[in-house]
């Protein structure tokens, strides 16, 4: 038993008379305004329809057929509010501890720590948290079990007279209880310790088995809750969701707690792999040099500026879209989240989250090429490295822009550096993506250094980039573990690798940056899947799986390499440059094997969970079939043979289908395959279609990425130097 008694409320639905005294008392105590609502015919006397930022407690109205009852109907009234889980999903989701569970079981909220990510709204299986959509500073709203009332001390005296023991007990039982409990005239609510309330509930069921169903709702659901219910009818008839007894945070706990040791394991494995393959490549190069001394086997081509006019009709269109995106971004902050988007308490996440998950997956080409070229010593693909890293840097930078736009309280983002949530996938993704952006910047810095002849910064980069990698990875491990032992192990490991792979006067390879890129990307690509682990009852089984972190990581690799191929084809076509089909064919082979691994893993996972047999039935089955067949099996068939990969149209088609398949996967996982029932009591979900401003920001940042890529190619040596005459360009 916990050292601190858990405060609990027992709600006996059979005693509720529907007077709404609790609903009114909650509004008064929490200083909530009334709402402009209409009485809906299908809800009887219930008003409003759901919980909201202004209604934290709600009485729902139920008419149930009963031939023995007068009029053939039973009338039941049910109090709806936060259940205060023993292991709350909302607390597990929160990246800044704005939502926190106290030792006495009360789940509280601190708006000063909230960044407005709204992850808690989707994480809660009951749909309790809501947000203030009509303000410029939208905060999460939910019942706090009147923690501010129950924390009031019992006075020692009244009117100069010391309180007796009975008077003190009466004060605790009748004054410092939640406002709803105090207001109830029918004794439908009872407040006390959880063990005491459970015993009382069991006693009532035992004494009146004909009156109650033998089920205390909240005793086991989602690991147990502090708010408990008794009913005369099965709870599903009253709209209560049927939930497993496993706590929701347990679904993501193991995935997130494995991140610190995974960073150490991945970093060590990459370091060993690089050392082995580097030595092997050196031995092979030496052997080739001895046999063919006149042949140059260097795979480090020269790079050049793009000689093309900047002011073109296409770039004019891009600039117009960028201007519209900027206007949309300004409108987002002038009008507020509710005024500029069509998001709601049902669709707390929308187009921007889909956009971020898609773009992060597609930008995986940056870490994939870095790992392939440097860790796995595929120097024949070196010519594509700069453009892939530059595109990755632009992509991740603009992901940060959309993330800022999507946060309700972005000015509180500094709380990510101050708070220490125990297990939040959002916290891990935030830090991992932020640190990875710095790695991408360091990977790209030699390009402007080379362009403008900055020798001193280049020397500093060579000398200290490895040290920064060791620092960044150590910081990340500490933030995720809060254990000095893990942080010390990371510092030792990555400092040793930085020393081992330091610049030694020869051609310097940024091995440490490649190790950091792969390590950070492995962590945040997988943790994007961890975000959805808290939503098993919302996401269709074709997509939800406890192995989603692995699936998300595996899918990012073919998505990234396929996009690199598409970009290279676009560069060749748009700027009349030579298409390096041999290199692209090799990258196509990597795309094939990585896509095969991803599809094999995903289908095997579904088979092990007994979800494969019915995966292709119904509307969700059709969506799943399109994703798997057109986005997986067809491109696999197109990429299976080397002769097909060497054919530009086939390679382009296969890469496009692969990319679109992963795009559809992310869109399905966040929107299309979601069964969202809205806020409690989950009977009135709203619909969603992105607003013009949501589209404007999304399209604007895509246009900015394309424009800045072209601008960068004109100003810096991003593209490899052409080695063939124009006559041999692609047809």
N, C-alpha and C positions, 0 to 999 in steps of 0.2 A: 504494500500500500504506500502511496505517495506520502511524504512527510507533510506536505501541505494539502489539506482536504480540498477536493475538487468541487467547486460551486456548481450546483446543478438545479435545473428547473424541471419538474415533472408536470406534463400537460395531459390532463385527463379529458379527452375529446368528448366523452359521454356526458360530462358536466357542463360543457360550454353552451351558453344560451345565445351566443352571437350578438351580444350587446355592444361589442367593439370598445368597451371601456379600456382594454389593454392597448388598443390601437391609438386611441385618443391620448392616453397617458404617456405613451411612448413619444408621440409628437410633442406634447407639452414639455416633457423632461428634456428631450433632445433639441428643443427649439426648432422644430421643422414646420415649414409652411404647408398650408393645404394645397391640394392639386386640383387643377381644372380637369375634371373627368366627366364621362358620361356613363350612366348605368347601362351595362350591356345586357341584352335580353337573355343570353345564354349563361350568364353568371349569377342569376338570381339576385339576391340582395348584396352580393359582393361588390365592393367598390373601394379603391381602384382594383384593376385586374391583377396587378403584380406588385412586388416590392420595387422600390425606386429610391433615388437619392433623397426623396422627401418622405418616403414611407418605409420605415425599417421594421415595422410589425404590421401584419395583415391578417384579418380574419377571412378565411375562404368559406364559401357557401356550397353545400353539397345536398342534392336531392337523390336518394337511392331508392329504387323500387323495393317494396316490402308489402306483400299481400295482406299480412296480418296487421299492418299499421293503419291508423286512421287516414283515410284518403289514399291508401296504397303506397305511401311514400314515407321514408324516414328522412328527417332533416338533421344534418350534422354540420357543425361549425368547427373549423380547425384553425388554430393559431399558427402563422408562418413567420419565421424569423431565423436568424443564424443559429445553427445547432452547436457551434463551438466544439469542433472535433477534438478528440484527444490527440490526434496527429493530423493537424489541418493541412489540406492541400494548398490552401491559399498562402499559408505561412511558408510552406516548402517552395512555392513558386516565387515569392517576393524576393527580388535581388538586393533590397536595401534594408530589410527587417522593418519596414514600415508597418507590416502586419506581423504580429508577434503573439505567441501563446504564453501566458503567464503561468507560473507554477500552480495556481488555483484553477486552471482550465479555461480562463477567459481569454478569448482571442481579441486583441485590441489593435487599433490602427493609429499611426502617427503621420499626419499629413505633411509634417515638416521633413520627413525622410522619404516620402513617396516621389517617384519620378514619373508616375502616370503611365506605366507600361501596360496596365490592365490585364496582365497575365493571370492575376488572381480570379478575374471574372470567369475566364474559361476553365481554370483549374478546379473551381468548386463544383462538385457533382450536383449540388442542389440549386445552383444559380443564385447564391445569396449576395455577393458583393455587387454593387452598382456604382456608377460614377456620375458626376455632375456635368452632363453634356452641355448645359446652358450657361456655363461660366468660362472665363478665360483662364481660370486656375482650377481645372476639374480635379477633385479629390475623390477617392473611393469612400463609399458610405456603406455601413453595415451595423447591425446590432452589436453592442459591446457588453451585453449582459448587465448593463448599468453598473459597470465597474466603478464609476465615480460615486455611485450611491453606496454600494456594498463596502467601499473602502472607508466610508465615514466612521470615525471612532465613536464608541458608545460614551456618551457624556457621563461624568461622575456624579453630577447633581442636576436638579431642575428646580428653578425658583428658590434656590438656596438650600434645597433639601437633597441629601444624598439619595441616589437611586437604590432601591432594594434589588436583591438578586432577581426577583420576579420581574421588576420593571426593566432591568437591564436585558433580561432574556426577551421580554416583549418588544423592546426597542430593536434588538437584532432580528427578531422574527417578523416584525411588522413595519419597521421604518427603513432599515438599510437594505431591504430586499429590492429587486428590480421594480421599476415603476409599474410594469405590466402586472406583476404578481400582487403588488399592493392594491391596484385598482380593481382586480377581478372580484365581482360580487357573488360569484357562484362557486368559489373555491375550486375552480378548474385548474388553477396553477398552484404548485407547491414548491417552495424554494428551500434548499438545504445542501448537505453534502451528497455527492453522487452515490456513495455506497448506501446512505440512508434512503435516498430517493429510489434506488433500485429495489431495496428491501420493501419499501412501501408499495411499489408497483407490483412486485411478486405477491405480496400479501393481498392486494386488491383482486388480482387475478384468481388466487386460490380461494378467496371468500366468495367471489361472484363469478364463477367460471362461465355461467350462462350470459353474463353481461359483457365480458371482455374476450377478445381473441387472445390466444396464448402467445403474445408477441409484444415485447417492449421495443418499440422502434427507437434506435439509437444505442441500444445496449451493445450491439455487435457491428452495425452498419459502418463501413469505412473505418473499422478499427475502434468504433465507439465514439459517442458524442456526450457532451455535458447536458444537452437538452434531450429529454426522454419523453416518449409519447405512449399513451394507452388509448385503445380504440375498441369499439364494439363491432367493427367490420374490418376486413383485411385492409391493410394500409394502401395497397395498390389501387383499391377502389376510391381512395381519397387523393390519388395523384402522387403519392410518395414513390420515388424511384426505388426499385429493388437493387440493392447494392451488395457487393461482396463484403466479407468481414475483414478483408485485408486493408490496412491503411494505405491511402493513396501515395504518401511520400515514399513508401517502401518500393514503389514501382521505379522511382528514379534514384533512390538512395545509392544502390550498388553501382549504378552507372557513373554517378558523380563522384562517389568516394574512390572509384578506381582511377580517376584522372591523374592525381599526383604520382602514383606508382607507374601509370601508363606513360607519363612524360619521361620518367627516368628510363623505362624499358625501351621506348621508341628511340629516345636520344642515344642510348648505348648501342642499340642495334644498328642505327644509321651510322654511327661513328665506326663501328666494326666493319660494316659493309663498305663504307667509303675507303677505309684503310686497305682492306683486302683487294677491292677492285682497282684502286689507284695503283697499288703495287703490281697487280696483274697486268694492267694497261701499260705500265712503264716497262715491264719485262718484254711484253709483246712488241712495243714500239722499238725497243733496243734491238730485238731480233730482226725486225723488218728493216731497220736502218743498216744493219750489217749485211743483209742480203741484197737490199736495193738502196744503196747510199744516196743515189741521185734523186730518189723520189721523196716528195714532201707529203708527209702524212698528217700534217696539222689540220685540225678541224676547227680552227679559229679564224673565220673569215673576217675580212675588213667590213666596216660599216660606213654608211654614207647618209647624207641628208637627202630628203626627198625633194627632187626638183619638180615642183608642180605649183601652179597658182593656188593661192589660198581662197581668193574670192571667186567662188563658183556658184552656180544655181543651187547645187546640193547643199553646200555650206550655208547658203542664204536661208534655205529651209531649216537647217539645223539651228541657226541662230534665232529664227523666229520661234521655234519650239523651245529653245532655251529661255527666251524672253517670257514666253507664256508660263514656263515652269517657275521662273523667278516671281512672276506676278502671283501664281498659285501659292508659292511658299509664303509670300507676304500676306496673302489673304488668309492663309491657314492661321497665322498668329494674330491677325486683326479680328477675324471672325470667331476664333476659338475652334476647338476640336468639333464641337457639335454644330457650329454654324458653317464650317467649311467641308465637313465630311458627312457621309450617310451612315456612319458607324452608330452603334446602339449597344444597349446592354445585352442584346442577343449576339450581334456581330461586333464584339469589342475589338476584334482584329479584322482587317480587310485587305484591300489591294496592296497597301504598303508592306505588310508582313509577307504576303505572297511574293511581292517584288523582291524583298530582301532575301528570302530563302532561295528564290530562283537565282538571283544574281550571285549570291555567295557560292552556290553550287557551280554555276557556269564559270565563275572566276577561279575555280580550282585549277585551271590550266596553268596559273602562275606557280603554284607549289608543285604541281605535277611535273612541269618542265624543269624546274629547279632540281627536283629530286632525280629525274631521269638523266639530266645532263651531267650533274656533278656527283651525286651519290652513286648512281649506277654507271657513270662514265660513258654515257652515250654522247660523245662529243660531235658525232655526225649530225646531231640535232641542235647544235649550238646556235645556228643562225636564227632559230625561232625563239630563243630564250629572251632576248631583249623585248621584243614586241609582246610576248606573253606576260612578262613581269610588268611592263608599262601598263598594259590593259588591266592587269590585276590590281595595280596601284590605283588607277583611276576608278575601277569598279568598286573596290572596297572603300575608297574615299567618299564616293557618292552614296554607298550604302549607309555610311555614317550620316549623310545629309538626310536621307529618308527616315532613319532612325530618330533623329532629332525632331523631324516633323511629326513623327508618329507618337512621340512622348507627350503626355498631357502636361507634365511639369519638367521640361528639359533642364531648367535652371537648377534643379536639385540633383543633377547627374553627379555632382561631386560626392554625393552620398555613397556612390559605388566604391569610392576610395576609403570611406570612413567605416562602413558597416561590414559585418562578417556573418552573412547568412550561413546556416549549417549545410544546406543542400539546395541550391537554386541554380537550375540550368541557365536561367537568364543572366545571373551573375557571372557564371563561367563564360558564356558566350560574349558578354560585354567586354570582359577583360581580355579574353583570348583574341577577339577581333581587333580590339584597340592595339594590343601589342603586336599583332601580326601586321597591321598597317605600318608600324615603324620598321618592321623587318623588310617589308616590300620597298619602303623608301630607301633603306640602306642598300638593298639589292640593286636599285635603279640609280643611285647617286653616281657611280662611276661613269655613267653615260654623259651627264652634264659636265662632270669633271674633265672627261676626255674632250668634250666639245669646246670648252673654253680654256683648256690647258691649265687647269688648277692642280698643279703638282703637289703642293703642300697639303690641301684637303685630301687628295688621293692617298698620300702617305699615311695621314692620320686614319683614313678609312681602313687601309690595309692593317694598320697596327692595332686599332681598337675595336673593329667591328666584331671580332670574336669575343672580346671582353663584354661588349654590350649584350651579345647573345646569351652569354653565361648569366649576366645580371637579369635579363628579361625572363629567362626560363626559371631562374631561381625565385624571382619575385612571383611569378605565376604559380609555381608549386606551393609557395608559402601562402598565398592568398586563397588557394583552393583547399589547403590542408590545415592551415594555422598551426602547423607543427614544425618546431625548429629542427627536428631530426630529418624530416623530409627536405626542408629547405637546405640544410647542411649537405645532405647527400646530393641534391641538385647542384649546389655550388661546387662541390668537389668534382663531380662528373663532368659538368660542362666547362669548368675552368681547365680541367685536364685536357679535354678535347680541344679547347681554344689554344692551349699551349702546344698541343701536338700538331695542330693544323695551322700554326702561325705562319706568317710570311717569312720566307727564308732566303730572299734574294732572287729566287727563280720565278717562273710564271706563277702568280698567286691565284689560287682558286678559292672562292668564297664558300668553302665547305661548311663552315659554321652557320652562315646565313641560310644555306640550303637545308641543313639539319633543323634549324629553327623554323623555317618555312614549312617543312613537312610535319614537324612536331606540332606546331601551333594549329596548322590546318587540320591535322588528324583529330585534334581535340575539339575544335569548334565545329567542324563539319559533323562530327558524331553528336555533339551536344545539341545541335539544332534538332536532331531526332529526339534527344532527351526532353526537349521542351514539350513534346506531345505525349510523353509517357503518362502524364497526369490526366489524360483525357480518354481512357479506354471506353467509357460509356458514350462518348460523343463521336469518335472516329470509327468508320466502318472497319470491320476485321480484315479486309483486304489490305489495309494500310497500317492499322495499329498493330504493334507487336512489341514485346519486351526487348526485341533485338533491333528496334528502330535506330538506335545510335550507330550500330554497325552498318545497317542498310543505308543510312544517309551518307556515311563516309564512303562506302563502296560505290554508291551511285555518283558521287561528286567527281570521281576520277575519270570515268568515260565522258561525263558532261564537260569537264574542263578540257580534256584532250580533243574532243570533238569540236568544241568551240574554237580552239586554236587552229584547227584545220579550216574551219569556216572563215576565220579572220584572214588566214594566209591566202585563201582563194579570193576573198574580197579584195585584199591588197593587190594581188596580181591583176585582177580584172579591172578594178577602179583606177589604178595608177599605172597600168600597162607595164607590169614588171614580170620577170620570169617566175614561173611557178615551179618551185623546187619539189617536183613530184616524188623523187626518191625519198626525201626526208618526210614528206607528208604520208607516203605509203608506209614508212616505218612507224609513224605516229598512228596511222590507221590500224596497224597491227596491235599496238598498245591499247588503242580504244577497243578493239575486238576482244582482247583477253580480259580487260578490266570490265567491260560490259557483260561478258559471259560469266565472270565471277560474281558480279552483282546480281544478275538474274538468277543464277544457280542458287546463290545464298538465299535470296528472297523467296523463291518458290519452295526450297527445301524447308525454310522456316515455317511457311504456311502449311506445308504437308505435316510437319512435326506437331503443329498446333491444331491439326485436323480442320483447317480452314480452306484447303485447296479444292475440295470436292464441290463446294457450292460457290466458289469464288467468281464464276462467270455467269451467275444467274441474277436476274433482276436488273434494275437500272444501274446499280453500283457495279454489277458484273460486266455490263457493257462498257462502262467507263474504265474498269480494270482491264478488259480485253484490249481496248484501244491503246492503253498505256503499255501493256506487256507485248502485244503483237506488233503494232506499228512502231512503237518506241524502243522495242527490244529485239524481238525475233527477226523482224525484217532487216534491220541494220546489221544484225549478226550474220545473216545469210549474205548480205552484200559485201561484208568485210572479210568473209571466211577465206578467200583465196587471194594470193599475192597479186595475181593478174588483175583481179577486180579492184584491189586497193590502188593499183597503179593507173587505173582509169579515172580521169578527173571527174566526169559526171557521176559515176558510181560512188566514188569516194565522197563527193560533195553531198549526194543524196543520203548516203548512210550516216554521215556526220550530222546532217540537218535533222534526220529522224531521231538519232540518238539524243541530240540536244532537246528537241521538242518533247521527247519521251520523258526526260528528267524534269522539264518545265511542267508538263502535265502532272507528273508525280507530286511535285511540291504544291501545285495548285489544288490537287485532289486532297492532299494531306491537311491543308489549312482551310479550304473552303468547300469544294464540291463534294467531298466524301464525309463532311461533318453533318451530324444530326444535332442541330442546336435548338434547344427548347426554350431559351430565353430565361429571364429572371424568375425566381420563385414566385408562384407555384408552378412555373414552367408550362403554362397553358396558353400563353399569348406571344409566341415568338414573332419578331419582326422580320421583314425581308431586307435584302441588301443589294444595292447596286452602287458602284463607286460614283462619287460626285465628280463634277468637271474639274475641281481642284485636285482631287486625288489622282485623276488621270493626268492632269497638267504637270504635277510634280514628278510623277513616274516617267512620263514621256520626256519631260524636260531634262532629267538627269541622264537618261539614255542618250539623248541628242548631245548633251554636254560631253559625255564620255567619248562618243564618236568624233565630235569636233576637236576635242583636246588631243585625242590620239593622232588625228591628222596634223594638227598644229605642232605637236611634239615631234612627229616624224619629219616635219619641215625644218624645225629648229635644232634638232639633235640627231646624232647618228643612231637611230633606232633600227633601221632596216639594213640588211646586208647589202654590200656593194654588188651591183650588177656585173656579172662576168661574161655575159653573152650579148651579142648584138640584138638590136630590136627585132630584126627579121626572124629570130627564133623564139619570139614570145608566144604565149599560148594563143590558140586559134579563137 
